[in-house]
């Protein structure tokens, strides 16, 4: 704890140096604006969400249909012959 207080109380060595100013005209300009890239990514994102919902509802309907198929009362009754044991 003491070292943290010592670090905070000591003057920084970079405060005495004059740092160069960076102006906006010196920064490299973006070739494609971020808003344009965001608008390009919105369509595929929405399409992916809608496709995911459609696949989910299809899987859910398929599961319900298969559950109905394998219920006992919808399957035919199989009559097995009685086996008589000879004593």
Backbone bond lengths (Angstrom), bond angles and torsions (degrees), N, CA, C in turn:
res aa  C-N    CA-C-N  psi(-1)  N-CA   C-N-CA  omega(-1)  CA-C   N-CA-C  phi
1 X - - - 1.445 - - 1.523 110.14 -
2 X 1.312 116.09 -38.70 1.458 120.40 -179.48 1.525 111.08 -64.23
3 X 1.345 116.94 -37.73 1.459 119.42 -179.95 1.527 110.83 -68.02
4 X 1.319 117.29 -33.62 1.460 119.95 177.76 1.524 110.08 -66.70
5 X 1.316 117.74 -41.01 1.456 120.43 178.33 1.518 110.97 -67.73
6 X 1.318 117.36 -37.27 1.451 121.89 177.67 1.529 110.39 -64.69
7 X 1.335 115.81 -40.51 1.462 120.64 179.25 1.531 111.10 -65.21
8 X 1.325 115.83 -40.66 1.461 119.05 -178.83 1.526 112.11 -71.72
9 X 1.305 117.37 -30.41 1.459 119.45 -176.86 1.525 113.16 -84.79
10 X 1.332 117.60 -18.94 1.469 119.36 -178.43 1.527 109.47 -78.69
11 X 1.346 117.19 141.65 1.463 119.96 179.62 1.525 110.23 -70.97
12 X 1.319 115.57 145.34 1.455 119.81 179.86 1.519 109.56 -79.72
13 X 1.305 115.41 142.97 1.457 119.32 -177.42 1.528 111.52 -74.48
14 X 1.314 119.24 -23.96 1.455 121.06 -178.60 1.522 112.37 -80.08
15 X 1.325 117.57 -11.97 1.466 118.75 -178.93 1.534 110.84 -71.15
16 X 1.330 117.47 -21.65 1.459 120.43 179.85 1.525 112.40 -83.70
17 X 1.331 116.65 -18.24 1.461 120.16 -176.55 1.528 110.30 -86.70
18 X 1.297 115.37 147.69 1.462 121.05 175.88 1.528 107.85 -90.79
19 X 1.345 117.27 114.74 1.458 121.81 -179.34 1.524 109.21 -88.19
20 X 1.310 117.51 143.21 1.473 119.18 179.00 1.525 110.63 -70.86
21 X 1.315 114.84 144.94 1.457 119.59 178.42 1.522 109.33 -85.11
22 X 1.327 114.79 139.19 1.458 120.41 177.67 1.522 107.18 -107.81
23 X 1.283 116.57 120.68 1.455 121.22 -178.82 1.513 109.91 -97.51
24 X 1.318 116.67 160.35 1.462 121.99 -176.76 1.518 111.62 -63.91
25 X 1.309 117.78 -30.99 1.464 118.82 -179.10 1.530 111.88 -72.26
26 X 1.358 117.43 -19.30 1.455 121.02 178.61 1.532 112.46 -82.26
27 X 1.339 116.83 -19.15 1.461 120.18 -179.31 1.521 109.88 -76.25
28 X 1.334 117.26 144.65 1.467 118.53 177.75 1.528 109.89 -68.94
29 X 1.312 115.69 135.05 1.465 119.28 -179.47 1.522 108.98 -82.22
30 X 1.322 115.15 149.06 1.460 120.57 179.41 1.523 108.95 -72.77
31 X 1.315 115.43 137.21 1.461 119.96 179.89 1.523 109.62 -70.43
32 X 1.347 116.28 -43.77 1.458 121.90 179.32 1.528 107.15 -121.06
33 X 1.323 118.64 126.48 1.458 119.91 -179.03 1.535 111.78 -64.72
34 X 1.307 115.57 150.79 1.464 121.00 -177.45 1.519 111.14 -65.31
35 X 1.332 118.22 -33.68 1.461 120.51 179.78 1.528 111.27 -63.89
36 X 1.316 116.15 -36.57 1.464 120.44 178.63 1.526 110.52 -67.19
37 X 1.333 117.00 -43.24 1.466 120.50 177.95 1.521 111.14 -64.17
38 X 1.325 116.45 -38.27 1.460 120.27 178.15 1.520 110.91 -65.48
39 X 1.307 117.29 -39.75 1.460 119.73 179.05 1.524 111.31 -68.43
40 X 1.321 117.16 -31.68 1.467 119.76 176.02 1.523 111.89 -70.30
41 X 1.310 117.59 -32.05 1.463 121.09 -178.00 1.522 112.51 -82.93
42 X 1.325 118.79 -15.34 1.461 121.33 -176.19 1.523 111.89 -68.72
43 X 1.319 118.05 -43.38 1.471 121.75 -178.89 1.515 113.41 -59.65
44 X 1.332 118.78 -53.70 1.473 119.30 178.28 1.530 113.23 -62.15
45 X 1.327 116.65 -32.07 1.462 119.34 178.92 1.527 110.71 -66.71
46 X 1.331 116.80 -45.63 1.464 120.25 178.16 1.523 111.34 -65.84
47 X 1.309 116.80 -39.20 1.460 120.66 177.26 1.527 111.03 -62.94
48 X 1.312 117.24 -40.00 1.463 120.92 177.14 1.516 112.17 -64.94
49 X 1.335 117.49 -40.38 1.459 120.17 177.98 1.523 111.87 -65.24
50 X 1.331 116.59 -43.99 1.464 119.88 178.80 1.525 111.48 -65.82
51 X 1.318 117.14 -38.35 1.473 120.41 177.31 1.520 110.80 -65.16
52 X 1.306 116.84 -40.25 1.464 120.31 178.22 1.513 111.86 -63.33
53 X 1.327 117.37 -40.75 1.460 120.18 177.84 1.523 111.04 -66.11
54 X 1.328 117.78 -40.18 1.461 121.28 179.23 1.527 111.04 -65.25
55 X 1.313 117.38 -42.31 1.462 120.87 178.73 1.524 110.29 -65.17
56 X 1.322 116.91 -40.64 1.454 120.32 179.49 1.527 111.14 -63.03
57 X 1.332 117.36 -44.47 1.470 119.52 -179.25 1.528 110.55 -68.09
58 X 1.340 118.04 -35.52 1.458 120.60 176.94 1.527 110.81 -65.24
59 X 1.324 117.24 -43.52 1.470 119.97 178.42 1.523 111.37 -64.10
60 X 1.314 116.33 -37.76 1.461 120.09 179.08 1.533 109.98 -66.39
61 X 1.322 118.59 -43.83 1.461 121.75 178.31 1.521 111.32 -64.90
62 X 1.324 117.13 -38.60 1.467 120.86 177.52 1.524 110.68 -64.92
63 X 1.315 117.36 -39.26 1.461 120.64 177.67 1.509 112.35 -65.03
64 X 1.320 117.48 -40.38 1.465 120.71 178.61 1.527 110.09 -67.05
65 X 1.334 117.25 -41.13 1.462 120.71 178.91 1.523 111.45 -64.56
66 X 1.319 117.62 -40.58 1.466 119.40 179.44 1.518 110.88 -70.01
67 X 1.311 117.16 -30.74 1.463 120.40 176.14 1.530 110.30 -66.07
68 X 1.323 116.79 -39.90 1.466 120.45 177.60 1.523 110.79 -67.25
69 X 1.316 116.55 -35.25 1.458 120.69 -178.60 1.523 111.73 -65.47
70 X 1.317 117.10 -39.10 1.450 120.50 -174.62 1.526 113.60 -95.26
71 X 1.324 117.91 13.11 1.470 119.64 172.68 1.507 109.84 -70.00
72 X 1.310 115.84 152.15 1.468 120.49 -175.57 1.511 114.20 -67.49
73 X 1.319 120.07 -36.88 1.467 119.81 -173.98 1.520 112.56 -79.18
74 X 1.290 118.88 -13.10 1.465 118.98 178.16 1.530 112.22 -93.19
75 X 1.303 117.83 -10.09 1.460 121.04 177.13 1.526 109.69 -85.63
76 X 1.302 117.87 150.38 1.475 119.04 179.23 1.536 110.48 -69.53
77 X 1.331 114.27 150.38 1.463 120.06 178.32 1.521 107.67 -84.41
78 X 1.313 116.26 126.64 1.460 121.40 179.30 1.523 108.57 -98.70
79 X 1.318 116.21 125.05 1.463 121.29 179.99 1.530 108.48 -95.91
80 X 1.319 114.98 115.63 1.452 120.31 178.24 1.523 108.53 -96.97
81 X 1.298 117.73 141.24 1.477 119.55 178.00 1.519 110.20 -70.36
82 X 1.291 114.74 146.67 1.458 120.69 178.50 1.524 109.71 -71.48
83 X 1.260 117.72 134.88 1.456 122.97 177.88 1.515 107.79 -97.30
84 X 1.322 116.56 121.71 1.451 121.92 -179.72 1.517 107.27 -101.84
85 X 1.323 115.31 127.68 1.463 119.52 179.60 1.517 109.39 -92.04
86 X 1.290 116.72 134.71 1.464 122.10 175.89 1.519 109.19 -90.66
87 X 1.330 114.37 123.61 1.478 118.61 178.40 1.474 111.88 -99.74
